[in-house]
Amino acid sequence: MNDVGSSRYSSMQESELEVLAVSAIREHRHLIAADEAVYEEWTRVSADPSVSAAVLNSLQDEYVARQKKSEVQQEVLSEIIDALGYVPEVAPDGED
C-alpha cells in the first residue's frame, strides 16, 4: 500500500480533496446498498427449491464481483481520506 506521502492525492488542494471524498463516500454508500440488495435476493432464492443452480451461481458470482469492486473502491476512499486528513460530513442520500 502507498504511504500517505506518496499518495496520488497528496498534491491536491484540500477543497478538491473534500469534493472527491464526498463523492467517494456517496459512491461507497450506493455500492453497499446495491451489494445488500443482491445478497438479499441471493439468500431469498437460496431457500426456494424451484430456483435452478445456474440462477443461484449467477447471483453468487455477481455478489462476489460486487464485493471485490467495493473493496477496491474502499481502498480509494481510504487513500483520499488519508490525504485529506479527516472524514467530511456527508448528508444522508436525499438530504442535500
C-alpha positions as CSV (number, residue, x, y, z in Angstrom):
1,M,0.0,0.0,0.0
2,N,1.2,3.5,-0.7
3,D,2.2,5.6,2.2
4,V,0.3,8.9,2.6
5,G,3.3,11.0,1.4
6,S,3.4,9.3,-1.9
7,S,-0.4,9.3,-2.4
8,R,-1.6,10.3,-5.9
9,Y,-3.9,12.7,-4.0
10,S,-1.2,14.4,-1.9
11,S,-0.7,17.3,-4.3
12,M,-4.4,18.2,-4.4
13,Q,-5.9,21.2,-2.6
14,E,-8.0,20.5,0.5
15,S,-11.1,21.8,-1.2
16,E,-10.6,19.4,-4.2
17,L,-9.9,16.5,-1.9
18,E,-13.1,17.2,0.1
19,V,-15.2,17.2,-3.0
20,L,-13.6,14.0,-4.1
21,A,-14.0,12.4,-0.6
22,V,-17.7,13.4,-0.5
23,S,-18.2,11.8,-4.0
24,A,-16.4,8.7,-3.0
25,I,-18.4,8.4,0.2
26,R,-21.6,8.7,-1.7
27,E,-20.4,6.1,-4.2
28,H,-19.5,3.8,-1.4
29,R,-23.0,4.1,0.1
30,H,-24.6,3.2,-3.2
31,L,-22.3,0.2,-3.7
32,I,-23.1,-1.1,-0.3
33,A,-26.9,-0.7,-0.9
34,A,-26.6,-2.5,-4.2
35,D,-24.5,-5.2,-2.7
36,E,-27.1,-5.7,0.1
37,A,-29.9,-6.0,-2.5
38,V,-28.0,-8.7,-4.4
39,Y,-27.2,-10.5,-1.2
40,E,-30.8,-10.4,-0.1
41,E,-32.0,-11.8,-3.4
42,W,-29.4,-14.5,-3.4
43,T,-30.3,-15.6,0.1
44,R,-34.1,-15.4,-0.7
45,V,-33.8,-17.6,-3.8
46,S,-31.4,-20.0,-2.0
47,A,-34.4,-21.1,0.1
48,D,-36.5,-21.7,-2.9
49,P,-36.0,-25.3,-4.2
50,S,-37.6,-24.4,-7.6
51,V,-34.7,-22.0,-8.4
52,S,-32.1,-23.5,-10.6
53,A,-28.4,-23.9,-9.6
54,A,-27.5,-21.7,-12.6
55,V,-29.5,-18.8,-11.2
56,L,-28.0,-19.3,-7.7
57,N,-24.5,-19.5,-9.1
58,S,-25.1,-16.3,-11.2
59,L,-26.3,-14.4,-8.1
60,Q,-23.4,-15.7,-6.1
61,D,-20.9,-14.7,-8.8
62,E,-22.5,-11.2,-9.0
63,Y,-22.3,-10.8,-5.3
64,V,-18.6,-11.8,-5.1
65,A,-17.8,-9.5,-8.0
66,R,-19.6,-6.6,-6.3
67,Q,-17.7,-7.3,-3.1
68,K,-14.4,-7.1,-5.0
69,K,-15.4,-3.8,-6.6
70,S,-16.5,-2.4,-3.2
71,E,-13.2,-3.4,-1.7
72,V,-11.2,-1.6,-4.4
73,Q,-13.5,1.5,-4.0
74,Q,-13.0,1.4,-0.2
75,E,-9.2,1.4,-0.7
76,V,-9.5,4.5,-2.9
77,L,-11.8,6.2,-0.4
78,S,-9.4,5.4,2.4
79,E,-6.5,6.9,0.4
80,I,-8.5,10.1,-0.3
81,I,-9.5,10.5,3.4
82,D,-5.8,9.9,4.4
83,A,-4.7,12.6,2.1
84,L,-7.5,14.9,3.3
85,G,-6.8,14.2,6.9
86,Y,-10.4,14.0,8.1
87,V,-13.8,12.5,7.1
88,P,-16.0,15.2,5.7
89,E,-19.7,15.5,6.8
90,V,-21.9,13.9,4.2
91,A,-25.7,14.2,4.4
92,P,-27.7,11.0,4.0
93,D,-28.9,10.5,0.5
94,G,-31.8,12.8,-0.4
95,E,-30.9,15.4,2.3
96,D,-28.5,17.6,0.3
